Amino acid sequence: MLDPQTQQHITRLLALPREIARVGRQLTALRAEKRDLEDDLKKRAAQARLLARKTPEFAALTKAAAQEDFLTVAVFEDVQWEEDNKRLKQLQAAIDKLQVEKDELQDEHQSLRAALEGKYAELLERVLTEVKLANQLTTGRPLA
């Protein structure tokens, strides 16, 4: 019969793959959303830069560095771009958090599995030793 702690370890070991898969699905969904948002940000930035190039203020700037600064500011002033950029940062934080959780679950799974394999190896060794001793006692032959 298994002791309660070993039973808990086995139960947890069997539950971990479902938890790892759940976190993996969440990561996949967040990464997909992040890719879509990054594409949208690039489009919005390009649109903001294009509109800014059409302004008289941009035409008045003669230096390339000043023009680039003007275009960058135009992107940052786009309210929707700013909101999307904040969401992108939130997504990245959520992805990082879930990745840490997934790594911890995988580490726990590996540790429990190794501990249980070690315990079962001990049990098998003990049983084999007992079988050999029983054979020696019943047959009178020395252990091989």
N, C-alpha and C positions, 0 to 999 in steps of 0.2 A: 504494500500500500504506500502511496506517496504521501509525504508530509504536506501540511497545508501551504507552506511557503513554496514548495516545488509546484504544487497545483496552481498557485497564484502566478508563478513565473510562466508556466505553460499557457495559462489563460491569457496573460498579457502578451506573450510571444505570438499567440494566434491572432490577437486583436490588432497588433501593430501594423501588419501589412495593409489593413483597411484604413487605418489612420494615415499611413504614409501615402496611400493612393488618394485619399481625400485632400490632403495638403498638396499633392502633386496636381490634382485637378484645379485647385484654387490658384496655384502658381501659373498653370497654363492659361487660365482665363485672364489673370491679371497681366501676364506678359503679352497676351494678344491685345488687350485693351491698351497697354502701354505702346505697343507698336502702332496701333491705329492713331493714338493721340500724338505720337511723334510725327507721323505722316501729316496729320492735321496742322500741327505746329509749323512744320516746314512750309505747308501751303499758305497758312495765314501770314507767316513771316515774308514769304515771297510777295504776297498781295500787298502787304503793308509797305514793303520796300518799293514796289512798283508805283503805288499811289504817291508815295513820298517823292519819288523822282519827278513826278509831274507837277510838283508845286513850284511856285516862283522862288520860295526860300531856298530850295535845293539848287535851282538854276543859278542863284546868286553866289553860291559857294564855289570857289575856284580850286581849292586844294582837295586832293583825293582823300586825305585823312579826315578833313572836315565833312566831306560828303558821306563818308562811311559812318562817322559818328552820327550824323543827321539821320541816316537810314536805320541805324541801330536804335536810336531813340524812338523813331517812328514805330518800330516793331514793339518796343516796350510799352508804348502808349496805347497799343491796341488792347482794349479791355478783354476781349475774348481770348487773345493770345495769352494774356497774363493769367486768366482763370485756368486755361488749359495747362499752362506751365506749372501752376500750383498743383493741379490735379496730377500732373506727371510726377512731381516730387512726392506726392502722397502715394501714388502707385509704387514708386521705387522703394519707399519706406515699407510699404506693405509686403512687397516682394522680398525685400531683405529679411523682414521678420518671419515670413513663411519659410524662407530658405533655411534660416536658423532652426526653426521648428522641425522642418523635415530632416535636417542633419542630425538633430538631437534624437528624433524618433528612430532614425536608421542606426545611430550609435547604440541606443537602448536595445534595439532588436538584435544587433550583432553581439552585444554583451550578454544578453539573456540566452541567446542561442549557444554561445561559447560556454557559459556557466552550466547550462543543461547538458550539453554534450560531454563536458568534463564529469558531471555527476553520473551520467549514464555509463561513461567509460569506467568509472570507479565501480559501479554496480556490476557491470559485466565482468570485470576483473575479479571481483569478490565471488561472484557466482561460479566462474570457471575454476577458481582456486578451491571452492567448496566441492565442486564436482570431482576435481582431481583427488582431493582428500577422501571423499566418499569412495571413489574407485579404489584407492590405495587400501582403505580399511576393509572393503569387501573382497578384494582380490588378493591383497597381501603384496602386490607388486609395488616397487618404489615409484615415486613421481618421475615422470618423463620431462 
